[in-house]
Amino acid sequence: MEQTDKDERIPNSANDLTRRQWILRLGEFVALAGVSGLVPEVAASLAAQQAGQASSFALPPGLYEPSQDHLVHALSSGGRDWAPPPGSETEYALPGSAPYEPLFFPPEEFKVVTRMIEVLLGKVEPVAVPQAAQWFDLWLHAAPGVRAAAQQLDPRHRALTVAFYGENAVRELETAHPDAVALVGIRALSDLSSKLYGRDFLHLTDAEQTELVTTASKAEVGTPVRKFFELTRAEAIRGYYTSAEGLKELDYRGNAYYGDSPGCESKS
């Protein structure tokens, strides 16, 4: 009996599930059954089928479905506060105490971008503005690597990605050059500032900066300054509403698992 228990805890290969993971995986499908209408027998069958197929057809982790490591860890947390295990696909990037060093923009241009994002977002918590600016800088820094990875995707994985996200989304990753748009666009914004006000963007008054951003938003479609405005606005919004402050503003409660039902706090 002792030998049997020991064997159950040791996977046969790197792709096998431990018994505990299999039980938690089954719990995943049972949890999904509650919102999808699947009967428990079907959920159990799906769990067993996925466990059997894990080693026969493996996609790049985290691209097409939520990380199983994340869910296993969440379901085993018992409702306690937790963070994903170090090194997992869903490990959080904790904010550092040192000042952020931009990876894409030169320091002076990063200040321009940060101020432009502040104008675009309006009245938000001050901590959210540098976070959105850092997201924009990191996103642009990663753009060449993302583009190269998309262009080198295995044909089978590309076909699956197209089926899931659509041809346009995949083609966008393969061909878009937001890094080039940003480099040309921020210089176009500087030229426009000098032309209209005779000063650099950072030396304008708050009202002039807002007016300049508005002018950029109304520039002819396809011009460098208009494309830069649209790119910055889109990523400022994305960066803000995926930050802690932005999610709080949305009162976002999704993607959460509870070990125990939180229940209703009202006594009436």
Sequence and secondary structure as in RCSB ss.txt:
>XXXX:A:sequence
MEQTDKDERIPNSANDLTRRQWILRLGEFVALAGVSGLVPEVAASLAAQQAGQASSFALPPGLYEPSQDHLVHAL
SSGGRDWAPPPGSETEYALPGSAPYEPLFFPPEEFKVVTRMIEVLLGKVEPVAVPQAAQWFDLWLHAAPGVRAAA
QQLDPRHRALTVAFYGENAVRELETAHPDAVALVGIRALSDLSSKLYGRDFLHLTDAEQTELVTTASKAEVGTPV
RKFFELTRAEAIRGYYTSAEGLKELDYRGNAYYGDSPGCESKS
>XXXX:A:secstr
 HHHHHHHHS SSTT   HHHHHHHHHHHHHHHHHH   HHHHHHHHHHHHHHTTTS   TTSSS  HHHHHHHH
TSTT      TTSTT      SS    SSS HHHHHHHHHHHHHHH S  TTHHHHHHHHHHHHHHHHHHHHHHH
HT  HHHHHHHHHHH HHHHHHHHH  HHHHHHHHHHHHHHHHHHHHSS GGGS HHHHHHHHHHHHTS TTSHH
HHHHHHHHHHHHHHHHTSHHHHHHHT   S   SS        
